[in-house]
Amino acid sequence: MQEQIQLEILRFDIKKDYLPYTHKDIVILEETNPLSELFALLDSRLLHFGYNKHRIQVKINDVLVHQDVSVGMLCERFGRHWRLESFAPKATAHDFLVNTDFLSAPLALVRNICPVSSEEEELFFNLLPFCFLSPLSQNLPDYAGEGFFLFLAEMIKMHPQQASELMRLLASPTHGIMNAQLLYGRIFPDVPEYDVSLLQLQKALLIGYPHYDAVWLEYAQTLKSLLKVPV
């Protein structure tokens, strides 16, 4: 079965454009085609269309699509009118091509604590789009974002000897894990395990792991008092 989809594509080229502009198009695709087929079609239609052929990550109707899922699944989720835009507009060089060099500072912080393998680096860049979903990512320049917190959760598992130092990167009251927002409804497909990981990291700080930080221990006691939870 074929699907006819109306597209609004937010385009931008840092070498040519002062501001992004919207390109409208109509495409017909088989519902079994993956999203990457849509990008390949646009590449053949549009002059100098920019996207990452190796990593499909784009926002559709303000929701991050982070896997190369089928057109049929996307139509079930978003209908047949899609607005497509980069997941990180401020770091976008060309259409959906993001300059990840501008966004790698959090990875450098981890490298200062433990080695990062090529597979772990790939994981970082796969999770990078999740850093730009919450309002805090737009308003707090030091807020690394939920994607970074998820990356750290995995690094803590893979480098238990450095877990204590890695947790320090999460503990800031202003831009740490306690400010994280759940990803349910913000990403597609939904991954319940991601929200579980975020909540587990928050719980770890509240019970004192690994530094028995007075700020979070006192906050936990306040929560227990307000919620009337037995100590």
Buried (B, 14 or more C-beta within 10 A) or exposed (E): EEBEBEBBBBBBBEEEEEEBEEBEBEBEBEBEBBBBBBBBBBEEEBEEBBBBEEBBBBBBBEBBBBBEBBBBBBBEBBEEEBBBBBBBBEBBBBBBBBBBEEBBEBBEBBEEBBEBEEEBBEBBBBBBBBBBBBEBBEEBEEBBBBBBBBBBBBBBEBBEEBBEBBBBBBBBEEBBBBBBBBBEEBBBEBBEEBBEBBEEBBEBBBEEBBEEBEEBBEBBEEEEEEEEEEE
